[in-house]
Amino acid sequence: MGVKSPYKRTARVFTDNTYSDSGKWMYVLHEQYADSPGNFVSAFLLIQKDILELFSFVEPSDSNLSTHSHRIHELLLRTCVEIEANCTAILRENGYARSGNWTMQDYKKLEQSHYLSQYEVKIPNWLGSAGVRKPFGPWEKGGSLGWYNGYNHTKHDRHLNFEEANFKNLVDAVAGLAAILASQFITHDFTPAADLLSASPGGPSDGFETGIGGFFRIKFPVLIPESEKYDFENDDIDFSKDIFQQFSYS
């Protein structure tokens, strides 16, 4: 038996090992599920637009991973600020509380609820072997995120750490943002035309699904204990009631 009512801002695989079959995904549309989800998606879409423009000048390939520039630095800062905003929203809406400013040590607790270390993000048309990223992979063993460390280093002393404002860290950060949105909203982008969510939006059968924004491809976590998978039906989703619970972070 799995989890009988969904957690706020938390997408999970169901006991049938799907995320969205039979309309069960529609809990993400409930007004009590997340505060202003469209605003978070809109911010990501702007970042995606800018990185796709950057791809016109810096080819997405292994050979350019160390490329660094002021433009890359600016995008890295914006992306990591947006990741912090998503992490904060998830923790706050699930009742997490700690005095003082929250840091990555707080955000790292999301591994307990969202299994972020399992998310894989594929960058289409990448040249080389580094086109599939696991931006939160180090969290599986309690490690730190190299791209986030690079963001902090360049934020506090860009002159000495400018080389960390590189293409690799930026791609990992944007992949991380794509993953954390998928971990909340699966592939729903809250646009007026987004009235149907498909578990298999198309593309090669490689285990990845087209993510929010239509560019990055996402592989969702499935290695979750049976007791932690969602186990409810479409009929259990009542839009007239608050059907959600809060995840208790230890």
C-alpha positions as CSV (number, residue, x, y, z in Angstrom):
1,M,0.0,0.0,0.0
2,G,1.3,3.4,-1.0
3,V,0.6,7.0,-0.2
4,K,-3.1,7.7,-0.3
5,S,-3.1,11.5,-0.6
6,P,-0.6,13.6,-2.5
7,Y,1.9,15.9,-0.9
8,K,2.0,19.6,-1.8
9,R,4.2,20.5,-4.7
10,T,5.3,16.8,-4.9
11,A,4.9,14.7,-8.1
12,R,5.4,10.9,-7.5
13,V,5.3,7.8,-9.5
14,F,2.1,5.7,-8.8
15,T,2.1,2.1,-7.7
16,D,1.4,1.1,-11.3
17,N,4.8,2.7,-12.2
18,T,3.3,5.6,-14.2
19,Y,3.1,9.3,-13.4
20,S,0.0,10.3,-15.3
21,D,-2.1,7.4,-16.6
22,S,-5.9,7.5,-16.3
23,G,-6.1,11.2,-15.4
24,K,-4.4,10.7,-12.0
25,W,-1.9,13.4,-12.9
26,M,-4.6,16.1,-12.5
27,Y,-3.8,16.6,-8.8
28,V,-1.1,19.0,-10.0
29,L,-3.9,21.3,-11.3
30,H,-5.7,21.6,-7.9
31,E,-5.6,25.1,-6.6
32,Q,-4.4,23.8,-3.2
33,Y,-1.5,21.9,-4.6
34,A,0.9,24.7,-5.3
35,D,0.9,28.5,-4.9
36,S,1.2,30.3,-8.2
37,P,2.7,27.4,-10.2
38,G,2.4,29.3,-13.5
39,N,4.8,32.0,-12.3
40,F,7.5,29.4,-11.6
41,V,7.0,27.9,-15.0
42,S,7.1,31.3,-16.7
43,A,10.5,32.1,-15.1
44,F,11.9,28.8,-16.4
45,L,10.6,29.4,-19.9
46,L,12.5,32.7,-20.0
47,I,15.7,31.0,-18.9
48,Q,15.2,28.2,-21.5
49,K,14.7,30.9,-24.2
50,D,17.9,32.5,-23.2
51,I,20.0,29.3,-23.1
52,L,18.6,28.2,-26.5
53,E,19.8,31.6,-27.8
54,L,23.2,30.9,-26.2
55,F,23.4,27.6,-28.0
56,S,23.5,29.6,-31.3
57,F,26.9,30.9,-30.2
58,V,28.2,28.2,-28.0
59,E,27.7,24.8,-29.5
60,P,26.2,22.3,-27.0
61,S,29.1,19.8,-27.0
62,D,31.6,18.2,-24.7
63,S,34.4,20.4,-26.2
64,N,32.7,23.6,-24.9
65,L,32.1,22.6,-21.3
66,S,34.9,24.8,-19.9
67,T,33.8,27.9,-22.0
68,H,33.1,30.8,-19.6
69,S,31.8,34.3,-20.2
70,H,29.9,37.1,-18.6
71,R,26.7,36.0,-20.5
72,I,27.1,32.5,-19.0
73,H,27.7,34.0,-15.6
74,E,24.5,36.1,-15.8
75,L,22.4,33.1,-16.8
76,L,24.0,30.9,-14.1
77,L,23.0,33.4,-11.4
78,R,19.5,33.8,-12.7
79,T,19.0,30.0,-12.9
80,C,20.3,29.3,-9.5
81,V,18.2,32.0,-7.9
82,E,15.2,30.4,-9.6
83,I,16.2,27.0,-8.2
84,E,16.4,28.5,-4.7
85,A,12.9,30.0,-5.2
86,N,11.5,26.6,-6.2
87,C,13.2,24.8,-3.2
88,T,11.9,27.5,-0.8
89,A,8.3,27.2,-2.2
90,I,8.3,23.4,-1.8
91,L,9.7,23.5,1.8
92,R,7.5,26.4,2.9
93,E,4.3,24.9,1.5
94,N,5.0,21.6,3.2
95,G,5.3,23.3,6.5
96,Y,9.1,23.3,6.9
97,A,10.3,25.9,9.3
98,R,13.8,27.0,10.4
99,S,14.8,30.4,11.7
100,G,17.3,32.4,9.7
101,N,18.1,32.3,5.9
102,W,17.7,28.9,4.3
103,T,20.7,27.5,2.6
104,M,21.6,24.4,0.5
105,Q,21.6,22.4,3.6
106,D,17.9,23.1,3.9
107,Y,17.2,22.6,0.2
108,K,19.0,19.3,0.3
109,K,16.2,17.9,2.4
110,L,14.1,17.7,-0.8
111,E,15.9,14.5,-1.7
112,Q,13.8,12.9,1.0
113,S,10.5,13.9,-0.7
114,H,11.3,14.4,-4.4
115,Y,14.1,11.9,-5.1
116,L,15.9,14.6,-7.2
117,S,19.1,12.6,-7.4
118,Q,17.3,10.1,-9.8
119,Y,16.3,12.7,-12.3
120,E,18.1,12.7,-15.6
121,V,17.9,15.4,-18.2
122,K,18.8,15.0,-21.8
123,I,19.9,17.9,-24.0
124,P,18.8,17.3,-27.6
125,N,21.4,17.5,-30.4
126,W,24.3,17.5,-27.9
127,L,27.7,16.6,-29.5
128,G,29.6,14.1,-27.4
129,S,28.9,11.9,-24.4
130,A,27.9,14.5,-21.8
131,G,24.4,15.3,-23.2
132,V,22.6,13.5,-20.4
133,R,22.9,15.3,-17.0
134,K,22.0,14.2,-13.5
135,P,22.2,17.6,-11.8
136,F,21.3,16.4,-8.3
137,G,23.1,13.1,-8.6
138,P,25.6,13.8,-5.8
139,W,22.7,14.0,-3.3
140,E,22.2,10.3,-3.6
141,K,25.3,9.9,-1.4
142,G,25.0,13.1,0.5
143,G,27.5,15.0,-1.7
144,S,27.4,18.7,-2.8
145,L,26.4,20.1,-6.1
146,G,29.4,21.3,-8.1
147,W,27.4,23.6,-10.3
148,Y,25.8,25.3,-7.2
149,N,29.2,25.7,-5.6
150,G,30.3,27.4,-8.8
151,Y,27.4,29.7,-8.6
152,N,28.2,30.7,-5.0
153,H,31.9,31.1,-5.8
154,T,31.3,33.4,-8.8
155,K,28.5,35.3,-7.0
156,H,30.8,36.2,-4.1
157,D,34.1,36.7,-6.0
158,R,33.6,36.7,-9.7
159,H,37.1,38.0,-10.4
160,L,38.9,35.1,-8.7
161,N,36.4,32.4,-9.7
162,F,35.3,33.6,-13.1
163,E,36.3,30.3,-14.8
164,E,33.5,28.6,-12.7
165,A,31.0,30.6,-14.7
166,N,31.3,28.0,-17.3
167,F,29.1,26.2,-19.8
168,K,29.1,23.0,-17.8
169,N,27.9,24.6,-14.6
170,L,25.2,26.5,-16.5
171,V,23.9,23.4,-18.4
172,D,23.8,21.5,-15.1
173,A,21.9,24.4,-13.4
174,V,19.3,24.7,-16.2
175,A,18.9,20.9,-16.2
176,G,18.4,21.1,-12.4
177,L,15.7,23.7,-12.8
178,A,14.0,21.6,-15.5
179,A,14.2,18.6,-13.1
180,I,12.8,20.4,-10.0
181,L,9.9,21.7,-12.1
182,A,9.2,18.2,-13.3
183,S,9.3,16.9,-9.8
184,Q,6.4,19.3,-9.0
185,F,4.4,19.5,-12.1
186,I,5.5,16.5,-14.3
187,T,5.1,17.9,-17.8
188,H,2.3,20.4,-17.3
189,D,3.2,24.0,-18.1
190,F,0.0,25.8,-17.1
191,T,-0.5,27.5,-20.4
192,P,-4.0,28.0,-21.8
193,A,-3.4,25.2,-24.3
194,A,-2.1,22.8,-21.7
195,D,-5.4,21.0,-21.1
196,L,-4.0,17.5,-21.7
197,L,-1.0,15.8,-20.2
198,S,0.5,12.8,-21.9
199,A,2.7,10.3,-20.2
200,S,4.5,9.8,-23.5
201,P,4.5,13.1,-25.4
202,G,6.5,11.6,-28.3
203,G,10.1,11.3,-29.4
204,P,12.4,8.3,-29.2
205,S,11.5,5.5,-26.8
206,D,14.6,6.0,-24.7
207,G,12.9,6.3,-21.3
208,F,12.9,10.1,-21.5
209,E,9.8,12.3,-21.8
210,T,9.5,15.8,-23.2
211,G,9.7,18.2,-20.3
212,I,8.0,21.5,-19.5
213,G,8.9,24.0,-22.3
214,G,9.2,21.3,-25.0
215,F,13.0,21.2,-25.3
216,F,14.7,19.2,-22.5
217,R,13.8,15.6,-22.1
218,I,13.3,14.2,-18.6
219,K,13.7,10.7,-17.1
220,F,11.6,10.5,-14.0
221,P,12.5,8.5,-10.8
222,V,11.0,5.0,-10.5
223,L,13.3,3.5,-7.9
224,I,11.1,4.5,-5.0
225,P,9.9,2.2,-2.3
226,E,6.4,0.8,-2.9
227,S,5.2,2.3,0.4
228,E,6.3,5.8,-0.9
229,K,4.6,5.7,-4.3
230,Y,1.2,7.4,-4.8
231,D,-1.7,5.0,-4.5
232,F,-5.0,6.8,-5.3
233,E,-7.3,7.0,-8.3
234,N,-8.6,9.8,-10.5
235,D,-11.9,9.6,-8.6
236,D,-10.1,10.5,-5.4
237,I,-9.1,14.0,-6.8
238,D,-11.7,16.3,-5.4
239,F,-11.3,19.9,-6.7
240,S,-13.8,21.2,-4.1
241,K,-11.7,20.0,-1.1
242,D,-8.1,20.3,0.1
243,I,-6.9,16.7,-0.6
244,F,-3.3,17.3,0.2
245,Q,-0.9,16.6,3.1
246,Q,2.4,18.1,4.0
247,F,5.6,16.1,3.9
248,S,7.4,15.9,7.2
249,Y,11.1,16.7,6.7
250,S,13.4,15.2,9.4
